[in-house]
Amino acid sequence: MEGLRRTFGMGEPIRRGMELKMAGAGEWRPLCLGGGSAGVHGDVLAGRDCEIGWEDVFTGGEMREVPDFHTEMEARFRMNW
């Protein structure tokens, strides 16, 4: 961000920060579809779109039991009375 500030001024890092925040808040996928926020949008904004790291492949939850889609959606929208 410091390099962006020096090159483009204060507007660029502020804009990127706001876009990263919006991309992180609006991005959600159920665990049965790959889970979490596998942030393609965040990776593009951070400049990590052309690289694959160890944590991109192995997220640590491979052995965990994944809840079904309906249970997860009911919990997300607070419908689990």
Secondary structure in CASP SS format (residue, H / E / C, confidence):
PFRMAT SS
TARGET T0000
AUTHOR 0000-0000-0000
METHOD secondary structure of the structure
MODEL  1
M C 1.00
E H 1.00
G H 1.00
L H 1.00
R H 1.00
R H 1.00
T H 1.00
F H 1.00
G C 1.00
M C 1.00
G H 1.00
E H 1.00
P H 1.00
I H 1.00
R H 1.00
R H 1.00
G H 1.00
M H 1.00
E H 1.00
L H 1.00
K H 1.00
M H 1.00
A H 1.00
G H 1.00
A H 1.00
G C 1.00
E C 1.00
W C 1.00
R C 1.00
P C 1.00
L H 1.00
C H 1.00
L H 1.00
G C 1.00
G C 1.00
G C 1.00
S C 1.00
A C 1.00
G C 1.00
V H 1.00
H H 1.00
G H 1.00
D H 1.00
V H 1.00
L H 1.00
A H 1.00
G C 1.00
R C 1.00
D C 1.00
C C 1.00
E C 1.00
I C 1.00
G C 1.00
W H 1.00
E H 1.00
D H 1.00
V H 1.00
F C 1.00
T C 1.00
G C 1.00
G C 1.00
E C 1.00
M C 1.00
R C 1.00
E C 1.00
V C 1.00
P C 1.00
D C 1.00
F H 1.00
H H 1.00
T H 1.00
E H 1.00
M H 1.00
E H 1.00
A H 1.00
R H 1.00
F C 1.00
R C 1.00
M C 1.00
N C 1.00
W C 1.00
END
